[in-house]
Amino acid sequence: MNSLIINGPARVQGSIRLSGNKNAALPMIAAAMLCPDDVVLHNVPDILDVRNMLAIAQSLGASVHYENSTLRINSAHVRHGDVPEKLCTAIRASLLFAGPLCARFGSATLFAPGGDVIGRRRLDTHCYGLKKLGIQSRMEDNPYTFSRSGALHGSDMFLDEASVTATEHIMMTACLAPGSTIIRNAACEPHVTQLADLLNAMGAKICGMDTNRICIEGVDNLHGAEITIAGDHVEAASYLALCAATRGELEIHGRIAPHDYWMTRRVFERFGANFTLKPDFIAMKNAELKIRPDIGNAIPVIADGPWPQFPSDMLSGMIAMATQCQGTVLFFEKMFESRMYFVDKLIAMGANAVACDPHRVVITGPTRLHGVAMSSPDIRAGMAMVTAACCAKGRSVINNADVIQRGYEDLAGKLRAIGVDLQEQ
């Protein structure tokens, strides 16, 4: 799928099934390298990022069986830690193989990871954490090399940023590091907790999940395990934003953890968009979008931040939704300096938006959008463009749509199922 052609406007109506959490599935695939037994994952989304991670596992010698959302990985025949450059550059999460491969085989060679171009995404926290566990890294030039001269060892560390991937990387590796490891200022997103649940099922000893202080007691070895991945709360929020923007009616079914939606619900309420939330069901109907000003009639600010603050991945969809809301709102992207660049495309469609700087944009609505041709720069911006195209009058073309497919399973099928006039090209 290279391009999506959407004829709008559309009014979303119907139901979809929520896919498994993308950001939980990816590190779990890397974690399967920590033991020679079968690791079985259920509710794995069939998206490009998952396929790329599986290609890396297979290049290392792991056997993979993936069918009907169930994935079985066995790394008994993995004998080395050299990841091909082409596979590394396809996905940012490729770096997560470094620690597990060093833990089992003593060394790993990877190349600079790829992924969304949304601004600088530091790798320093990964290097710091691995070094504290006994792994030296050289990342000045390609290829990146990682090695340990002796046994791993537990360590007490403080992360200078609550990085999700660095927390996951260090936590996985520390499971096989003798002694106690404490990760302070750890990320505590739901997918970090899900990864810890899998590792504990594999025989790890991790506590402090859902907090910013994670403790790991190293064990001699890990074994196989089986786990079901929870639904992707970012995907759910993306479709809820689409539904609200088009004044539609949508039901989302799947394995839902209600506590993952507390902050999401609060932000949607600021726009007058309420939804029903149950453990296996979310529903939204005919949202009357009107932005609620702050006390004193001040313009409200929607800002992202580390969990449990509003996730950065949800911000793009909310910006597109805001173009259809009555009132004015300021969005403040604090984490990535390039995520807001797609707003230029919304302006070209007729949105009343003022880009204050790379981190802040003011949206006043509602505005009538019209179809244009545009290109998706990253997964979440691409989905925001889909939302805008569904609100716009006429034909919109979203090029580079493969990028969106990296994070949204069966995107075209789900959109058609809820009434979007869409063709693939």
C-alpha positions in Angstrom: 0.0 0.0 0.0 1.8 3.1 -1.2 -1.1 5.6 -1.3 -4.6 6.0 0.2 -7.3 7.8 -1.7 -10.1 9.0 0.6 -13.3 10.7 -0.7 -14.8 12.8 1.9 -16.5 13.9 3.9 -17.3 10.7 5.8 -19.4 9.9 8.9 -17.8 7.0 10.8 -20.3 4.4 11.8 -19.9 0.8 12.9 -17.5 -1.3 14.9 -13.9 -2.5 14.8 -11.8 -4.9 16.7 -8.8 -3.4 18.6 -5.4 -4.8 17.7 -2.7 -5.8 20.2 -0.4 -3.2 21.6 2.3 -2.5 19.0 4.7 -1.1 21.6 4.4 -4.2 23.8 4.8 -6.7 21.0 8.1 -5.3 19.6 10.2 -5.6 22.8 8.6 -9.0 23.6 10.1 -10.3 20.3 13.5 -9.2 21.4 13.0 -10.7 24.8 12.5 -14.1 23.2 16.2 -14.1 22.5 16.8 -14.4 26.3 16.0 -18.1 26.4 16.1 -21.2 24.2 12.5 -22.2 24.7 9.3 -21.3 23.0 7.9 -17.9 23.8 4.2 -17.7 22.7 2.5 -14.3 22.3 -1.2 -14.0 21.6 -3.0 -10.9 20.1 0.0 -9.8 18.2 -0.8 -7.1 15.6 0.0 -7.9 12.0 1.8 -4.7 11.1 5.1 -3.9 9.3 7.0 -3.1 12.5 6.2 -6.6 13.9 7.2 -8.2 10.6 10.5 -6.3 10.6 11.3 -7.4 14.2 10.5 -11.0 13.2 12.8 -10.7 10.2 15.6 -9.7 12.6 14.9 -12.7 14.9 14.9 -15.0 11.9 18.2 -13.5 10.6 19.7 -14.5 13.9 18.6 -18.1 13.6 15.3 -18.0 15.5 12.4 -20.1 14.3 9.1 -18.1 13.9 5.5 -19.2 13.4 3.0 -16.4 13.1 -0.7 -17.2 12.4 -4.1 -15.7 13.4 -2.5 -13.2 15.8 -0.5 -15.9 17.6 3.3 -15.8 17.5 5.6 -18.6 18.5 9.3 -17.8 18.7 12.1 -20.2 19.5 15.7 -19.0 19.7 17.4 -22.3 20.6 19.4 -22.2 17.3 20.5 -18.5 17.6 24.3 -18.6 17.8 25.4 -15.0 17.1 24.4 -11.4 17.6 25.0 -9.8 14.2 22.0 -8.0 12.8 22.0 -7.0 9.1 22.1 -3.3 8.3 19.0 -3.3 6.1 16.9 -4.8 8.9 18.2 -2.4 11.6 17.4 0.7 9.5 13.8 -0.5 9.0 12.8 -0.1 12.6 13.9 1.8 15.7 13.2 -1.1 18.0 16.0 -3.1 16.4 18.3 -1.7 19.1 16.4 -3.8 21.7 18.2 -6.9 20.5 21.6 -5.6 21.7 21.2 -6.3 25.4 19.6 -9.8 25.2 22.1 -10.9 22.6 25.0 -9.7 24.8 23.5 -11.5 27.8 23.4 -14.8 26.0 26.3 -14.6 23.6 28.6 -11.9 25.0 28.5 -9.5 22.0 26.2 -8.0 19.4 26.7 -6.0 16.3 23.9 -3.7 15.0 23.5 -0.6 12.8 21.9 2.7 13.5 18.2 2.1 14.0 15.5 3.5 11.7 12.0 4.6 12.6 9.8 7.7 12.5 11.5 11.0 11.8 9.9 13.1 14.6 13.1 14.7 16.0 16.2 13.6 17.9 15.7 10.4 19.7 18.6 9.9 22.1 20.4 6.5 22.5 22.5 7.7 25.4 20.2 6.3 28.0 20.6 2.8 26.4 24.4 3.1 26.5 24.3 4.3 30.1 22.1 1.5 31.4 23.9 -1.3 29.5 27.2 0.0 30.8 26.0 -0.1 34.4 25.2 -3.8 33.8 28.6 -4.6 32.3 28.1 -4.1 28.6 30.5 -1.7 26.7 29.2 -0.1 23.5 30.8 1.8 20.6 28.2 3.8 18.7 30.2 6.6 17.1 30.1 5.0 13.6 28.3 2.1 12.0 28.2 -0.7 12.8 27.4 -0.3 16.5 29.2 -2.9 18.7 28.2 -4.1 22.1 30.2 -6.5 24.3 30.9 -7.8 27.8 34.3 -9.0 28.9 32.9 -10.9 31.9 29.6 -11.7 33.6 26.8 -9.2 33.8 26.1 -7.6 37.2 23.2 -5.8 38.8 23.4 -2.1 39.3 21.6 0.9 40.8 21.0 3.5 38.2 19.1 6.7 37.5 17.9 7.4 33.9 18.3 11.0 32.8 15.1 10.6 30.8 12.2 8.3 31.3 12.8 6.6 28.0 10.4 3.7 27.2 12.7 1.7 25.0 15.7 2.3 27.2 13.7 1.1 30.3 12.6 -2.0 28.4 16.1 -2.6 27.1 17.8 -2.4 30.5 15.0 -4.3 32.2 15.3 -7.2 29.8 19.1 -7.4 30.1 19.1 -7.1 33.9 17.0 -10.2 34.2 20.2 -12.3 33.5 22.5 -10.0 35.5 23.4 -11.5 38.9 22.5 -9.3 41.8 20.0 -6.5 42.2 19.2 -3.9 39.6 17.2 -0.7 40.4 16.1 1.5 37.5 15.1 4.9 38.9 13.2 7.4 36.8 12.0 4.4 34.7 9.2 4.7 32.2 6.0 3.1 33.4 3.8 3.0 30.3 1.4 0.1 30.0 3.6 -1.7 27.4 6.6 -1.6 29.8 4.4 -3.3 32.4 3.3 -5.9 29.8 6.9 -6.7 29.0 7.7 -7.1 32.7 4.7 -9.5 32.9 6.1 -11.6 30.1 9.6 -11.6 31.7 8.2 -12.7 35.0 6.3 -15.5 33.3 9.7 -16.5 31.8 11.2 -16.8 35.4 12.4 -13.2 35.9 12.0 -11.4 39.3 10.8 -7.9 38.5 8.7 -5.7 40.8 7.8 -2.0 40.8 5.8 -2.2 37.5 3.5 0.8 37.0 6.0 3.0 39.0 9.1 4.9 38.1 11.3 2.6 40.3 11.7 -0.8 38.8 13.6 -3.5 40.7 15.1 -6.7 39.1 16.7 -9.6 40.9 18.9 -11.4 38.3 18.4 -15.1 37.7 20.6 -17.7 36.2 18.4 -18.4 33.2 14.9 -17.9 31.8 12.5 -20.3 30.2 9.6 -20.2 27.8 6.3 -18.6 28.6 2.9 -17.6 27.1 1.1 -14.3 27.3 -1.8 -12.4 25.7 -1.0 -8.8 24.7 -3.6 -6.1 25.8 -5.2 -3.9 23.2 -3.4 -0.9 21.8 -4.6 2.2 23.6 -3.0 4.5 21.0 -4.9 2.8 18.2 -8.1 3.1 20.2 -7.6 6.8 20.8 -6.8 7.3 17.1 -10.2 5.8 16.0 -12.0 7.7 18.8 -10.5 10.9 17.5 -11.7 10.0 14.0 -15.2 9.2 15.2 -15.5 12.4 17.2 -14.2 14.5 14.3 -16.8 13.1 11.9 -19.6 13.1 14.5 -19.9 9.4 14.1 -20.9 6.3 16.1 -18.2 3.8 16.8 -17.8 0.7 18.9 -14.3 -0.7 19.6 -14.1 -4.3 20.9 -11.1 -6.1 22.2 -8.9 -6.7 25.3 -9.0 -3.3 27.0 -7.3 -2.2 30.2 -9.5 0.6 31.4 -6.8 2.2 33.6 -4.8 2.8 30.4 -7.5 5.3 29.3 -7.7 7.6 32.4 -5.8 10.5 31.0 -7.1 9.9 27.5 -10.7 10.2 28.7 -9.8 13.4 30.5 -8.5 15.0 27.4 -11.4 13.9 25.2 -13.7 15.4 27.9 -12.0 18.7 27.4 -13.3 18.6 23.8 -16.8 17.5 24.8 -16.2 14.0 23.5 -17.3 11.4 26.0 -17.1 7.6 25.6 -18.3 4.5 27.4 -15.4 2.4 28.6 -15.5 -1.2 29.7 -12.9 -4.0 29.9 -13.8 -5.3 26.5 -15.7 -2.5 24.9 -15.4 1.3 24.1 -18.2 3.2 22.5 -18.6 6.8 21.3 -21.7 8.4 19.8 -22.5 11.8 18.2 -19.8 13.8 20.0 -20.8 17.5 20.3 -17.3 19.0 20.0 -16.8 22.2 21.9 -13.6 23.0 23.6 -14.0 23.8 27.3 -11.9 26.9 28.2 -9.9 27.1 31.3 -11.0 29.2 34.3 -11.1 32.8 33.3 -12.0 31.9 29.7 -8.3 31.1 29.1 -7.2 29.0 26.1 -6.7 25.4 27.3 -3.4 23.6 26.8 -3.2 20.0 25.7 0.4 18.8 26.4 2.1 15.4 26.3 4.6 13.9 28.7 5.8 10.7 30.2 3.2 8.3 31.5 0.7 8.8 33.0 0.6 12.1 31.2 -1.0 12.3 27.8 1.0 10.2 25.4 2.9 11.9 22.6 1.7 9.3 20.1 -1.9 10.5 20.7 -1.3 14.2 20.1 -1.4 14.2 16.3 -4.8 12.6 16.1 -6.2 15.1 18.6 -4.8 18.0 16.6 -6.7 16.8 13.5 -9.9 16.4 15.6 -9.5 19.9 17.0 -10.0 21.4 13.6 -13.6 20.2 13.8 -14.2 21.6 17.4 -15.8 24.8 18.3 -13.2 27.0 20.2 -9.5 27.5 20.5 -6.9 25.2 22.0 -3.1 25.2 22.3 -1.2 21.9 21.7 2.2 21.7 23.4 4.5 18.9 22.1 7.2 18.7 24.7 9.0 15.5 23.7 9.8 15.6 20.0 10.7 18.7 18.0 9.5 17.4 14.6 6.2 15.8 15.4 4.2 19.0 14.7 5.5 19.6 11.1 2.6 17.8 9.6 0.3 20.6 10.7 1.3 22.4 7.5 -0.7 19.8 5.6 -3.8 20.6 7.7 -3.3 24.3 7.0 -3.2 23.5 3.3 -6.5 21.7 3.7 -8.1 24.8 5.2 -7.4 24.4 9.0 -7.3 27.5 11.1 -3.9 26.7 12.7 -1.0 28.8 13.9 2.3 27.0 14.3 4.0 29.0 17.0 7.2 27.1 17.0 8.3 23.4 16.5 6.6 22.5 19.8 3.4 24.5 19.9 0.4 25.0 17.6 -2.9 26.8 18.2 -6.0 25.4 16.5 -9.3 27.3 16.2 -12.4 25.5 14.8 -14.5 24.3 13.4 -13.2 24.7 9.9 -14.2 23.3 6.6 -11.4 21.2 5.2 -10.9 20.3 1.5 -9.0 17.4 0.0 -5.4 17.7 -1.0 -2.4 15.4 -1.8 0.0 14.9 1.1 2.6 12.5 2.3 2.8 10.7 5.7 6.0 11.6 7.6 5.4 9.2 10.5 2.9 6.7 11.8 0.8 9.0 14.0 0.9 12.0 11.6 -0.3 9.7 8.9 -3.3 8.6 11.0 -4.1 12.3 11.7 -4.1 12.9 7.9 -6.6 10.1 7.6 -8.8 11.8 10.1 -8.5 15.1 8.3 -9.2 13.5 4.9 -12.4 11.9 6.3 -13.5 15.4 7.4 -12.6 17.1 4.2 -14.7 17.7 1.2 -13.4 16.0 -2.0 -10.5 13.7 -2.8 -7.5 13.4 -0.5 -4.4 11.4 -1.4 -2.1 10.3 1.3 1.2 9.1 -0.1 3.8 7.1 1.7 0.9 5.3 3.4 3.1 2.3 4.2 4.4 4.3 7.1 0.9 4.3 8.7 0.8 0.5 8.1 3.8 0.2 10.4 1.5 0.9 13.4 -2.1 0.2 12.4 -3.2 -3.3 11.5 -5.5 -3.7 8.5 -6.0 0.1 8.3 -7.8 0.1 5.0 -10.1 -2.8 6.0 -11.1 -1.2 9.3 -11.7 2.2 7.6 -13.9 0.7 5.0 -15.8 -1.3 7.7 -16.8 2.0 9.4 -17.9 3.7 6.2 -14.9 5.5 4.8 -14.8 5.7 1.0 -11.2 4.6 0.5 -9.1 3.1 -2.3 -5.6 1.8 -2.2 -3.0 2.6 -4.9 
